[in-house]
């Protein structure tokens, strides 16, 4: 910091001397010494304890926030992490289902998702902590290029349609085929009929949706993100079923986590076979 010539730098304070009058008729009065406090030490900004005589009492509230941050880290403790995807046509309410489950929020002015978003929430199943990483994407056709990356690693899916728009139910079969083409055969799928609160506008009957779910061997539930109807139940059921699938696989492998999986013996040939390959070369016809 550049100081005027009448000021001296003393520790973290600036002490200014009395100004000399410019001429005999100057009306300026002598200035009293002033003290200007510089920025607080780094220890205060970094969240360490603030003493009672600190010149920055307004930072006490911020310090309390820093102290609380240690408690938030406990949320990262979990036994299983499951990736679940939300799929379905645009405007069926996927984003509101996600926000209702993870934040208990609903927006009447929700806009179409751009690209991909995700949120997390942990639940208890038996004596285990299950952390769900739930991915939400736009249903528009122009975002189909991100399909393979979106589905990669997913072990559960909520296939959502709008009970007031029959076209969204007709497209469920296409979404289901795309999902199964890009995921494991053991993926847990829940067919979700959203906006069940709009009973006077219903265009898809519950019986038709149940029949489709039974035919395709998926779970089924009708929800309302607006009224928070069955939202928690739908996600919890999917995560519970995923946990059961993982538990069954663990039992099939065995209780010994260090045991190597049984493999198949492969005969790579003797020394003569290797020599013959070297003589032939990699590019010979």
trRosetta pair geometry for C-beta under 8 A, 3 or more apart (Angstrom, degrees):
i j d omega theta_ij theta_ji phi_ij phi_ji
3 7 4.4 -119 177 81 115 116
3 8 7.6 126 139 -89 157 11
3 9 6.3 -151 -32 -54 156 92
3 14 6.7 -169 -121 -139 124 124
4 7 5.2 81 60 5 77 107
4 16 7.7 35 64 -125 113 110
6 16 6.0 54 116 -161 94 81
6 17 5.0 -119 178 53 93 94
6 19 6.5 34 -177 -95 175 65
7 14 5.4 8 -176 -179 124 105
7 15 7.0 156 -154 80 72 41
7 16 4.7 -34 -98 -99 90 78
7 17 7.4 -161 -86 9 40 75
8 14 7.5 162 77 -155 42 61
8 15 5.7 -17 60 64 92 91
8 17 7.8 59 -6 -28 98 100
9 14 6.4 -33 -109 -106 53 76
10 13 5.5 -26 80 74 91 83
10 14 7.1 146 31 -108 79 25
10 15 5.3 17 14 1 132 111
12 37 7.4 25 136 -153 105 55
12 38 4.8 -113 -173 28 95 122
13 35 5.2 -29 -155 -149 118 94
13 36 6.9 141 -151 55 62 55
13 37 7.4 -25 -101 -96 79 46
13 38 7.7 -131 -78 -11 37 94
14 34 7.9 0 91 94 90 82
14 35 7.3 148 58 -143 61 44
14 36 5.0 -4 39 40 111 107
15 33 6.0 -10 -157 -156 80 114
15 35 7.3 -7 -89 -95 64 72
16 31 6.7 -27 114 105 122 129
16 33 6.2 165 61 -135 69 59
16 34 5.9 6 31 40 118 86
17 33 7.7 -4 -99 -95 28 88
18 30 4.5 -9 -153 -160 112 109
18 31 6.3 172 -130 52 54 68
19 28 6.5 -54 99 133 132 134
19 30 6.4 -177 48 -133 74 55
19 31 5.4 63 -1 7 105 106
21 24 7.4 91 118 -96 133 19
21 26 3.9 177 -165 56 102 137
21 28 6.1 169 -114 59 77 99
22 26 4.9 129 41 -80 80 137
22 28 7.4 78 0 17 93 129
23 26 5.4 131 53 -36 61 95
31 34 7.3 -48 159 -18 111 106
37 55 5.8 -143 -136 127 157 154
40 44 4.2 -59 146 61 130 141
40 45 6.2 149 85 -41 107 88
40 54 7.6 29 -131 -170 126 110
40 55 7.6 -167 -95 66 96 91
40 56 5.2 -41 -74 -18 137 151
40 59 7.1 -34 -12 -26 171 161
41 44 5.4 102 65 2 74 96
41 45 7.6 -150 102 3 43 88
42 45 5.6 -61 -149 44 43 108
42 46 5.8 38 157 -22 75 111
43 46 5.9 -58 -142 38 28 109
43 48 4.6 -45 178 44 86 135
44 48 6.9 -81 -87 57 28 85
44 50 5.8 64 -129 -99 94 95
44 54 6.8 132 -111 -146 134 138
44 56 6.4 91 172 56 152 140
44 59 6.1 51 170 125 110 161
44 63 7.9 -65 -162 -78 70 113
47 62 7.7 -113 -104 136 75 88
47 63 6.2 147 -149 -129 58 62
47 66 3.1 -178 -148 -152 121 161
47 67 7.6 -179 178 -46 105 56
47 69 7.9 -25 -160 18 158 133
49 63 7.2 86 -129 -169 34 136
50 54 4.8 -45 -179 -21 98 159
50 56 7.3 -101 -147 77 134 94
50 59 6.0 157 -88 97 157 107
50 60 6.0 -127 68 -95 144 67
50 63 5.1 -119 -4 -61 116 160
51 54 5.2 136 64 -45 72 89
54 57 6.6 147 84 -70 93 53
54 59 7.3 -79 128 54 144 114
56 59 4.5 27 132 3 111 118
57 60 5.8 -16 -174 -16 58 114
58 61 7.2 -37 178 21 50 102
59 62 4.9 -53 -159 41 63 115
59 63 6.0 71 141 -29 81 98
60 63 5.5 -53 -151 32 34 114
60 64 6.7 37 151 -22 64 99
61 64 5.7 -49 -155 29 36 113
61 65 6.9 39 147 -21 63 99
62 65 5.5 -49 -158 29 40 115
62 66 6.8 41 147 -20 66 99
63 66 5.6 -49 -153 31 39 113
63 67 6.6 40 149 -21 66 102
64 67 5.6 -52 -152 33 37 113
64 68 6.6 35 152 -20 66 104
65 68 5.8 -58 -153 34 34 110
65 69 7.0 50 149 -41 63 93
66 69 5.7 -37 -160 3 37 118
67 70 6.9 -42 177 11 43 108
68 71 5.6 -47 -171 27 61 113
68 72 7.1 63 139 -25 77 98
69 72 5.6 -48 -157 24 46 115
69 73 7.4 55 150 -30 67 94
70 73 6.1 -45 -165 13 39 114
71 74 6.2 -37 -176 8 50 114
72 75 5.9 -32 -178 8 58 115
73 76 5.8 -39 -174 17 57 114
74 77 5.7 -35 -171 8 56 116
75 122 6.8 -174 -164 5 78 136
77 129 6.6 54 118 71 76 160
78 81 6.2 98 99 -67 135 78
78 122 5.7 -136 -96 -120 119 125
78 129 4.5 -122 -131 110 63 107
78 130 6.8 76 -166 -139 113 9
78 131 3.9 -38 -121 -23 170 115
79 128 4.2 -93 55 -159 151 95
79 129 5.1 126 3 51 89 69
79 130 7.0 -42 60 -73 91 50
80 128 6.4 35 1 160 106 129
80 129 7.6 176 29 91 68 52
80 130 5.1 -15 67 -118 104 72
80 131 6.9 -175 91 29 52 71
80 243 6.5 158 52 -107 164 89
80 246 6.7 130 -129 85 145 168
81 131 4.9 -20 -107 73 70 106
81 133 6.3 31 -179 -14 94 113
82 130 6.4 -1 5 -174 117 102
82 131 7.3 162 23 83 68 52
82 132 5.6 -27 70 -111 94 63
82 133 7.0 -176 88 26 41 77
82 155 5.3 -92 -153 60 93 122
82 156 6.1 37 160 7 121 119
82 239 6.1 160 59 -128 150 84
82 242 5.2 87 -134 124 150 155
82 243 7.8 -88 -51 -60 143 72
83 133 5.0 -31 -103 74 65 105
83 135 6.7 18 -172 -12 93 114
83 153 5.0 57 36 120 154 96
83 154 4.9 -103 110 -105 104 52
83 155 6.1 104 56 13 72 81
83 156 7.5 172 96 37 45 79
84 132 5.6 -13 10 -164 123 105
84 133 7.1 153 23 76 70 49
84 134 4.9 -21 73 -107 100 73
84 135 7.1 180 89 20 46 74
84 154 6.7 92 -121 -152 21 93
84 155 7.3 -56 -78 65 63 67
84 156 4.1 -28 -109 82 92 104
84 157 6.5 178 -163 -81 70 31
84 158 6.9 46 166 -11 111 91
84 235 7.4 124 113 -142 168 86
84 238 6.2 88 -126 127 137 138
84 239 7.2 -69 -54 -74 141 83
84 242 7.9 -114 -78 -41 102 154
85 134 7.6 159 -93 -160 21 57
85 135 4.8 -25 -111 66 70 105
85 137 7.6 -9 -163 4 101 107
85 150 6.4 95 -130 155 136 91
85 151 6.3 -49 -33 -108 166 58
85 154 4.7 -31 -14 -120 112 146
85 156 7.5 168 21 93 62 55
85 157 4.9 -15 63 -112 86 85
85 158 7.6 -157 96 31 46 66
85 179 7.8 -175 79 -126 130 107
86 94 4.3 137 147 -160 130 113
86 97 6.7 159 -126 76 141 124
86 98 6.2 -96 -24 -59 155 109
86 134 6.6 47 -28 176 103 97
86 135 6.7 -159 18 91 77 54
86 136 4.7 0 49 -105 126 72
86 137 7.4 172 75 22 81 65
86 157 7.6 161 -87 -159 23 66
86 158 5.2 -14 -112 65 70 102
86 160 6.3 7 -169 -6 91 124
87 94 7.6 84 -40 -108 4 144
87 137 7.4 4 -101 51 66 102
87 139 7.7 116 -169 -103 54 89
87 157 6.1 -7 12 -169 111 115
87 158 7.4 162 28 82 64 53
87 159 5.6 -21 73 -111 95 65
87 160 7.1 164 81 21 40 79
87 175 5.2 161 136 -171 119 121
87 178 7.8 -165 -171 83 152 115
87 179 6.2 -161 34 -75 164 116
88 92 4.6 -68 131 45 129 152
88 94 5.9 168 51 -62 111 117
88 139 5.9 -49 102 -99 50 132
88 159 6.0 129 -67 -173 95 52
88 160 3.7 -96 -14 67 159 74
88 161 5.8 -151 -146 -69 124 49
88 168 6.7 40 -180 -173 100 107
88 171 7.8 113 -156 97 59 110
88 172 7.5 -8 -118 -102 86 74
88 175 6.1 11 -92 -114 43 169
88 192 7.9 -83 -54 63 148 98
89 92 5.4 102 67 -34 78 116
89 139 4.6 106 -178 164 25 150
89 161 7.0 52 20 -120 103 68
89 162 7.4 -75 67 -1 114 103
89 165 7.8 -106 79 102 145 134
89 167 7.4 74 -73 114 172 88
89 168 4.4 -123 33 -123 136 91
89 171 5.4 87 -57 70 113 147
89 175 7.9 -109 -41 -54 65 134
90 112 5.6 6 -160 -127 116 116
90 138 6.2 10 -100 -177 104 76
90 139 3.5 -157 -53 65 59 106
90 140 5.2 35 -56 -55 139 68
91 112 7.1 -40 -61 -91 74 94
91 139 7.2 -98 12 46 60 135
91 162 6.9 -23 115 -47 82 144
91 165 7.8 45 104 9 113 161
91 168 7.9 -123 80 -83 88 136
92 139 7.0 81 7 -40 103 159
92 160 4.8 153 118 125 131 103
92 161 5.7 -95 -138 -146 141 22
92 162 4.4 -136 -126 -45 76 89
92 165 7.6 -119 -99 51 82 124
92 168 5.3 145 -88 -162 116 150
92 194 5.7 110 160 49 84 128
92 195 7.7 -124 -170 -9 58 115
93 96 4.8 -54 -165 47 81 113
93 97 5.8 91 133 -29 87 95
93 110 8.0 91 -126 73 58 151
93 160 6.6 -128 68 166 78 139
93 162 6.8 119 0 -93 103 90
93 194 4.3 -152 62 140 132 149
93 195 5.9 165 -24 -46 149 94
93 225 5.3 -171 175 8 123 136
94 97 5.7 -56 -153 33 31 113
94 98 6.5 30 152 -19 65 105
94 113 7.4 -60 81 -11 114 136
94 136 5.4 156 137 -144 110 104
94 139 7.3 142 0 -44 137 109
94 158 7.8 153 -130 95 89 111
94 160 5.3 172 -82 45 84 152
95 98 5.6 -53 -152 35 34 113
95 99 6.3 26 155 -12 68 106
95 110 5.5 172 87 -174 125 134
95 113 5.5 168 -69 -57 125 111
95 117 7.3 48 -119 59 99 137
95 136 5.6 113 -93 169 65 151
96 99 5.7 -52 -138 42 35 106
96 100 5.9 39 158 -23 66 107
96 106 5.5 47 -159 -135 107 76
96 107 6.5 -139 -101 42 97 72
96 110 5.5 -115 -59 -35 100 165
96 225 3.9 108 126 139 108 158
96 226 7.6 6 158 -57 144 60
97 100 5.8 -55 -144 36 26 111
97 101 6.3 19 159 -14 62 110
97 158 7.1 -139 132 117 151 154
97 160 6.7 -150 -6 -98 156 149
97 192 7.3 64 -118 142 158 157
97 194 6.5 -92 -62 -107 121 136
97 223 6.7 64 -113 115 112 149
97 225 5.0 -106 -75 -83 56 122
97 231 6.0 -169 -146 -136 74 106
97 234 7.8 -46 -163 76 122 141
98 101 6.1 -63 -149 39 26 104
98 102 6.0 -4 167 5 66 116
98 117 7.6 131 118 102 163 110
98 119 5.8 126 170 31 107 122
98 134 5.7 -179 -129 119 99 129
98 136 4.9 -69 -43 -55 157 140
99 102 6.3 -65 -129 51 27 93
99 103 5.2 -37 -168 45 68 110
99 105 4.7 -64 156 73 108 93
99 106 6.7 153 97 -86 113 38
99 107 7.0 17 79 -2 163 98
99 119 7.5 104 -89 2 51 163
99 225 7.9 68 61 -168 85 125
100 103 7.6 -55 -90 61 10 66
100 104 6.3 35 -161 -123 48 31
100 105 6.6 -128 -85 60 45 39
100 106 5.7 29 -81 -71 99 88
100 225 4.7 -160 -22 -151 148 85
100 228 5.9 -171 -169 -105 123 79
100 231 4.8 -54 114 -179 127 167
101 104 8.0 31 -130 -66 2 52
101 121 6.3 -139 138 15 88 156
101 134 7.2 53 86 4 135 171
101 231 5.4 -143 -70 153 85 107
101 232 6.4 151 -123 -89 82 56
101 235 5.0 87 -140 -18 146 157
102 119 4.1 60 -173 127 178 133
102 120 6.8 101 -132 69 124 22
102 121 4.6 -149 -116 -45 72 118
102 134 6.8 -146 -55 42 124 131
103 119 7.3 -74 -28 -172 98 156
104 228 7.4 18 -144 -108 78 134
106 225 5.7 151 -115 144 112 90
106 226 5.8 127 -174 -113 155 44
106 228 7.6 -120 -42 -58 130 84
107 110 4.4 118 89 -60 107 85
112 138 5.7 57 167 -130 96 107
112 139 7.9 -104 -148 35 104 80
112 140 6.9 53 179 -31 139 116
113 116 7.7 48 154 -108 123 21
113 117 5.9 -119 -148 7 121 114
113 136 5.9 -152 -101 132 164 100
113 137 6.2 -172 106 -174 137 23
113 138 4.4 -155 81 -71 84 74
114 138 6.4 29 -99 -49 21 133
115 137 7.1 -80 143 -136 33 81
115 138 6.9 53 10 -5 15 111
115 143 6.9 -175 -104 -129 31 125
115 146 7.3 80 -151 -19 67 167
116 135 6.2 -16 -169 -168 107 102
116 136 7.2 147 -159 80 58 47
116 137 4.8 -24 -103 -95 75 92
116 146 6.5 -135 -41 140 120 152
116 150 6.2 -161 -101 -106 133 100
117 135 7.5 153 86 -156 40 54
117 136 4.9 -20 69 65 88 99
117 137 7.6 169 24 -80 63 44
118 133 6.0 23 170 175 130 81
118 134 6.0 167 -155 85 79 46
118 135 4.4 -31 -94 -99 108 60
118 136 6.5 165 -88 15 49 73
119 134 5.8 -18 63 61 71 98
119 136 7.8 11 7 -1 90 115
120 131 6.1 5 -172 -180 114 96
120 132 6.3 164 -150 84 61 56
120 133 5.2 -21 -97 -100 95 60
120 134 7.0 163 -93 14 37 78
121 131 7.6 178 94 -151 27 59
121 132 5.5 -8 61 54 72 103
121 134 7.4 0 18 -2 93 120
121 235 7.8 39 68 145 130 149
122 129 5.6 5 -176 -179 121 98
122 130 6.6 157 -155 82 66 44
122 131 4.6 -30 -95 -97 89 71
122 132 7.3 175 -90 13 34 71
123 129 7.7 161 82 -155 29 56
123 130 5.4 -20 64 64 78 98
123 132 7.0 22 6 -12 101 112
123 235 8.0 151 -27 120 148 102
123 236 6.0 -156 -175 -113 169 89
123 239 6.1 108 51 95 130 156
124 127 7.7 -15 -170 -135 101 20
124 128 7.1 151 -155 78 59 43
124 129 6.1 -35 -99 -100 66 58
124 130 7.3 155 -107 17 14 84
125 128 5.5 -23 70 66 79 95
125 130 5.1 28 8 -14 114 129
125 239 6.6 -152 -50 125 138 99
125 240 5.3 174 -125 -107 130 75
125 243 4.9 168 110 3 156 173
126 243 7.6 -171 9 147 109 144
128 243 6.9 164 74 -145 140 133
130 239 5.2 134 130 172 147 122
130 242 8.0 127 -154 78 138 111
130 243 6.0 -80 -88 -72 139 124
132 235 6.7 78 179 179 178 112
132 239 5.5 -79 -76 -91 120 130
134 235 7.4 -37 -87 -132 142 124
135 150 6.4 173 140 -163 143 81
135 154 7.4 -93 32 -93 128 113
137 143 6.2 -175 168 138 109 140
137 146 7.0 -161 -140 89 143 125
137 150 5.5 -22 -41 -133 153 143
138 143 4.7 115 69 2 106 159
139 143 7.9 86 70 51 4 123
140 143 5.4 86 72 6 83 101
141 144 5.8 -21 -170 -22 51 118
142 145 7.9 -23 166 -1 47 100
143 146 5.8 -35 177 26 79 109
144 147 5.4 1 -174 -43 60 114
146 149 5.3 -63 -170 53 73 109
146 150 5.2 80 130 -36 90 107
147 150 5.7 -65 -148 34 25 112
147 151 6.3 7 166 -7 66 111
147 178 6.7 -86 -156 179 135 119
147 182 6.4 -145 149 -68 97 163
148 151 6.3 -64 -145 42 27 101
148 152 6.4 45 155 -48 63 101
148 182 5.9 -148 -115 -138 59 127
149 152 5.7 -39 -147 5 32 121
151 154 5.3 -79 -164 13 55 127
151 179 6.8 178 -120 -136 129 56
151 182 3.9 72 91 120 158 125
151 183 5.3 -112 176 -61 113 92
152 182 7.6 -75 -63 166 54 104
154 157 6.2 54 156 -64 133 93
154 183 5.4 -58 72 -113 100 125
154 187 6.5 36 114 -128 89 126
155 184 7.1 -4 -112 42 65 124
155 186 7.7 -14 -151 101 83 91
155 187 6.0 -158 -161 -120 34 71
155 188 6.8 29 145 17 70 91
155 242 5.2 94 127 -142 113 124
155 245 7.7 -171 178 77 112 136
155 246 7.9 24 -178 -58 152 108
156 187 6.5 176 -86 -169 27 79
156 188 4.5 -16 -112 65 84 97
156 189 7.6 177 -159 -76 55 36
156 190 7.6 19 -177 -2 97 99
156 238 4.6 110 -171 167 135 112
156 239 6.8 -69 -35 -79 173 49
156 241 7.6 125 -109 74 117 99
156 242 4.9 -70 -57 -64 120 131
157 179 5.6 126 163 -152 178 140
157 183 7.4 -138 -34 -26 130 171
157 187 6.2 30 -1 160 106 122
157 188 7.4 170 25 88 63 53
157 189 5.1 -10 66 -113 99 74
157 190 7.2 -171 95 29 52 68
157 238 7.8 -155 50 -147 24 138
158 189 8.0 155 -92 -160 24 54
158 190 5.0 -22 -111 70 69 103
158 192 5.1 14 -176 -10 99 134
158 234 6.4 68 -119 152 127 119
158 235 7.3 -43 -59 -88 138 69
158 238 6.5 -84 -66 -58 89 157
159 172 6.0 94 153 -149 122 93
159 175 5.7 146 -144 113 109 127
159 176 6.2 15 -118 -78 160 82
159 179 7.0 -90 -82 -29 115 157
159 189 6.1 18 -10 -172 115 102
159 190 7.0 178 23 85 73 47
159 191 5.2 -30 71 -107 105 59
159 192 6.6 159 75 19 46 79
159 218 7.3 -22 29 -176 129 158
160 192 4.6 -26 -103 74 71 110
160 194 5.3 17 -164 -15 106 123
161 165 7.6 -137 175 74 85 86
161 168 4.2 153 -153 127 85 100
161 169 4.6 98 169 -82 156 61
161 171 7.5 157 -108 61 109 85
161 172 5.4 -53 -55 -69 131 113
161 191 7.7 -6 9 -172 105 87
161 192 7.3 160 24 85 61 59
161 193 6.0 -24 71 -111 88 61
161 194 7.1 172 80 22 34 83
161 204 6.9 33 119 7 127 170
161 209 7.9 -158 58 -113 129 119
162 165 4.2 34 84 31 120 101
162 168 4.5 74 28 44 87 157
162 169 7.8 -111 58 -39 53 80
162 193 7.9 75 -167 -161 9 63
162 194 6.0 -44 -102 71 53 89
162 195 5.4 18 -148 26 79 133
163 169 7.9 59 -110 -58 40 121
163 193 4.6 66 -69 175 102 105
163 194 6.9 -161 -10 72 88 35
163 195 5.5 -154 33 77 91 87
163 196 5.8 67 9 -89 153 58
163 198 7.1 166 77 65 102 97
163 202 5.3 -31 145 -131 106 79
163 203 6.8 154 154 43 51 67
163 204 4.9 -120 -145 51 60 101
163 222 6.8 37 -63 -140 140 112
164 195 5.7 -65 -2 112 108 135
164 198 5.0 -19 -61 99 132 137
164 201 4.2 16 -128 123 118 109
164 202 6.3 -82 -91 -101 64 29
164 203 5.5 82 -164 5 31 102
164 204 7.9 -83 -36 10 15 88
165 168 4.6 66 95 1 106 109
165 169 7.5 167 100 -7 61 83
165 203 6.2 69 -74 49 9 142
166 169 5.5 -56 -159 37 47 112
166 170 6.3 51 145 -25 74 102
166 203 4.4 -106 -46 138 89 120
166 204 5.7 152 -106 -65 67 87
167 170 5.4 -49 -148 32 37 115
167 171 6.6 33 155 -16 65 105
168 171 5.9 -55 -150 37 33 109
168 172 7.4 61 146 -48 58 85
169 172 5.6 -22 -163 -14 42 119
169 193 7.8 13 -94 -110 109 96
169 203 7.9 -162 5 102 129 95
169 204 4.6 137 -49 -102 156 143
169 208 7.5 54 168 116 147 123
169 209 7.0 -94 -137 -88 125 93
170 173 7.4 -45 173 15 43 102
171 174 5.2 -49 -165 37 66 114
171 175 6.1 66 139 -21 82 102
172 175 5.6 -58 -149 40 35 111
172 176 6.1 37 153 -24 69 107
172 191 6.9 47 -164 -134 139 110
172 212 7.0 64 95 155 141 150
173 176 5.7 -53 -146 34 30 113
173 177 6.6 32 155 -20 63 103
173 212 8.0 -108 -70 -157 89 123
174 177 5.9 -53 -150 33 32 110
174 178 6.5 30 153 -16 64 107
175 178 5.8 -57 -149 38 32 111
175 179 6.2 35 153 -23 66 107
176 179 5.6 -52 -147 34 31 114
176 180 6.4 22 159 -12 65 108
176 189 7.3 72 -129 -167 93 156
176 216 6.2 -40 -171 -161 158 151
176 218 7.6 -103 -125 -46 126 147
177 180 6.1 -61 -146 41 28 104
177 181 6.2 32 154 -25 64 109
178 181 5.7 -56 -148 32 30 115
178 182 6.6 1 163 1 63 113
179 182 6.6 -83 -155 46 25 93
179 183 5.9 -18 169 11 68 125
179 187 7.2 -139 156 100 104 154
179 189 7.0 107 124 -105 150 126
180 183 6.4 -72 -120 51 28 91
180 185 7.7 47 -155 -112 91 55
180 187 7.5 -155 -104 45 63 128
183 187 4.5 25 135 -46 132 149
184 187 5.4 135 68 -42 75 87
186 245 5.5 145 167 -169 119 139
188 219 7.4 15 178 0 89 120
188 238 5.4 150 116 -156 122 73
188 241 4.5 142 -134 103 146 119
188 242 5.0 -117 10 -68 140 77
188 245 6.6 -153 -52 -14 111 141
189 216 7.8 -63 92 129 141 112
189 218 4.3 -59 98 -128 105 110
189 219 6.9 173 96 26 52 78
190 218 6.7 167 -105 171 18 99
190 219 4.4 -30 -111 76 72 108
190 220 7.2 164 -165 -83 64 22
190 221 6.4 -14 -176 20 112 104
190 234 5.7 141 150 -169 152 90
190 237 6.6 111 -97 90 137 111
190 238 4.9 -88 -21 -75 130 109
191 209 6.4 -177 132 -177 129 98
191 212 6.9 160 -142 100 170 106
191 213 4.7 -134 31 -92 139 106
191 216 7.7 97 -49 69 131 128
191 218 5.0 93 -23 113 100 131
191 219 6.8 -175 22 89 70 49
191 220 4.6 -15 66 -105 103 77
191 221 7.6 148 83 25 59 54
192 220 7.8 178 -76 -151 34 50
192 221 5.9 -13 -112 72 71 80
192 222 7.4 130 -166 -112 55 28
192 223 5.6 -11 -167 9 106 119
192 234 5.7 52 -104 -150 119 149
193 196 6.3 81 113 -70 94 99
193 204 6.4 -146 -134 93 125 127
193 206 7.3 -143 42 -108 164 67
193 209 5.3 -37 -54 -121 131 168
193 220 7.7 28 -9 -171 99 91
193 221 7.5 -152 29 105 77 37
193 222 4.2 -29 70 -110 105 81
193 223 7.1 153 77 21 51 66
194 222 7.7 178 -76 -161 23 60
194 223 5.2 -23 -108 72 67 94
194 224 7.1 131 -164 -97 62 35
194 225 6.4 10 -158 -14 114 98
195 198 5.0 -7 160 15 98 114
195 224 6.4 72 -128 -117 18 73
195 225 7.7 -24 -70 22 57 87
195 226 7.5 54 -120 0 61 114
196 199 7.4 29 167 -73 58 74
196 222 4.4 95 -79 158 140 110
196 223 6.2 157 1 78 117 19
196 224 4.6 -100 52 -56 84 96
196 229 6.2 -100 65 88 120 140
196 230 7.8 35 25 31 146 126
197 224 4.1 92 -31 -137 98 142
197 226 5.3 -83 21 65 154 122
197 227 4.9 141 -79 -12 130 123
197 229 6.9 152 -59 8 93 137
198 201 4.3 -31 155 45 110 112
198 202 6.9 158 106 -58 77 63
199 202 5.8 -16 -158 -30 39 114
202 205 7.4 83 151 -87 119 47
204 208 6.1 -116 -172 71 77 126
204 209 6.1 73 150 -50 113 108
205 208 4.7 96 64 3 89 101
205 209 7.2 -161 94 -2 50 86
206 209 5.8 -60 -152 40 35 110
206 210 6.2 37 152 -21 69 107
206 222 6.4 -63 -111 -41 102 140
207 210 5.6 -54 -145 37 31 112
207 211 6.3 34 156 -22 65 105
208 211 5.8 -54 -150 34 30 112
208 212 6.6 29 153 -17 63 106
209 212 5.7 -54 -149 36 33 111
209 213 6.3 33 153 -19 66 107
209 220 6.0 147 139 -157 97 133
209 222 7.5 102 86 -70 158 98
210 213 5.7 -56 -147 37 32 111
210 214 6.3 30 156 -17 66 106
210 220 5.7 179 -106 90 57 163
211 214 5.9 -55 -147 37 30 109
211 215 6.3 29 154 -19 64 109
212 215 5.7 -57 -147 37 30 112
212 216 6.2 5 162 2 66 113
212 220 8.0 119 74 -92 81 135
213 216 6.3 -69 -141 51 26 94
213 218 4.8 -99 -149 73 77 86
213 219 6.7 -35 -170 129 127 12
213 220 3.6 -86 -65 -52 171 122
214 217 7.5 27 -172 -75 30 39
219 237 6.3 -176 169 132 161 129
219 238 7.2 -154 51 -82 146 73
219 241 7.2 -154 -38 -30 142 161
221 230 5.3 -164 166 166 117 135
221 233 6.5 -163 -158 106 156 107
221 234 4.8 -160 78 -95 143 95
221 237 7.2 134 -32 35 146 151
222 229 7.8 -14 117 120 77 116
222 230 6.5 87 87 52 48 158
223 229 5.8 164 -159 91 50 77
223 230 4.4 -127 -102 82 74 101
223 231 5.3 97 -159 -76 126 62
223 234 5.6 -45 -67 -27 133 143
224 227 4.1 19 108 39 129 99
224 228 7.1 -26 92 22 81 17
224 229 3.8 40 38 34 98 114
224 230 7.3 83 18 34 66 90
224 231 7.7 -89 69 -45 41 97
225 228 7.2 23 -164 -81 31 44
225 231 6.0 87 -103 -86 60 132
228 231 5.6 -78 -153 17 56 124
228 232 7.7 25 -179 -13 91 96
230 233 4.6 -62 -152 49 62 120
230 234 5.6 71 148 -33 86 97
231 234 6.1 -53 -152 28 26 109
231 235 6.9 13 158 -4 61 106
232 235 6.2 -63 -149 44 32 102
232 236 5.7 27 159 -17 69 117
233 236 5.8 -60 -137 43 25 109
233 237 6.0 29 162 -24 63 109
234 237 6.1 -56 -148 32 23 110
234 238 6.7 21 155 -16 60 106
235 238 5.8 -57 -152 36 33 111
235 239 6.3 25 155 -13 68 109
236 239 5.8 -58 -144 42 31 107
236 240 6.0 33 156 -21 66 109
237 240 5.7 -55 -144 37 28 112
237 241 6.3 27 158 -17 63 107
238 241 6.0 -59 -150 37 27 108
238 242 6.4 29 152 -20 64 106
239 242 5.6 -50 -147 34 33 114
239 243 6.4 38 152 -22 64 104
240 243 5.6 -52 -151 33 32 114
240 244 6.6 32 151 -19 64 103
241 244 5.6 -51 -150 34 36 113
241 245 6.5 38 151 -20 65 101
242 245 5.7 -53 -152 34 34 112
242 246 6.4 31 152 -16 66 106
243 246 5.8 -56 -148 39 31 110
243 247 6.2 33 153 -22 65 107
244 247 5.5 -52 -143 36 32 113
244 248 6.4 34 156 -21 64 103
245 248 5.9 -54 -151 33 30 110
245 249 6.6 29 152 -17 63 105
246 249 5.7 -55 -151 36 33 112
246 250 6.4 37 151 -22 65 105
247 250 5.6 -52 -150 33 33 114
247 251 6.6 32 152 -18 64 104
248 251 5.7 -55 -151 36 33 111
248 252 6.4 35 151 -21 66 105
249 252 5.6 -53 -148 34 34 113
249 253 6.5 33 154 -18 66 103
250 253 5.9 -55 -151 35 32 109
251 254 7.8 52 -176 -76 30 17
253 259 7.5 163 160 73 89 115
253 261 7.4 -58 -139 -97 100 90
254 259 5.7 -5 76 42 138 151
256 259 4.1 81 97 -25 113 110
260 263 7.7 -41 144 -17 108 103
269 272 7.9 -111 166 69 101 65
269 273 3.2 -85 172 75 132 153
269 274 6.3 158 102 -44 115 72
270 273 5.4 107 53 7 60 100
270 274 7.4 -116 109 -2 38 91
271 274 5.7 -56 -154 35 36 111
271 275 6.4 36 151 -20 68 105
272 275 5.7 -54 -150 35 33 112
272 276 6.4 36 153 -22 65 104
273 276 5.7 -53 -151 32 33 112
273 277 6.7 33 152 -19 64 103
274 277 5.8 -55 -155 33 34 111
274 278 6.6 33 151 -19 66 104
275 278 5.7 -55 -150 35 35 111
275 279 6.4 32 154 -18 67 105
276 279 5.8 -55 -149 36 32 109
276 280 6.4 32 154 -21 66 106
277 280 5.8 -55 -148 33 32 110
278 281 7.7 34 173 -69 33 41
280 284 4.8 -127 170 45 77 144
281 284 4.5 106 65 -28 99 104
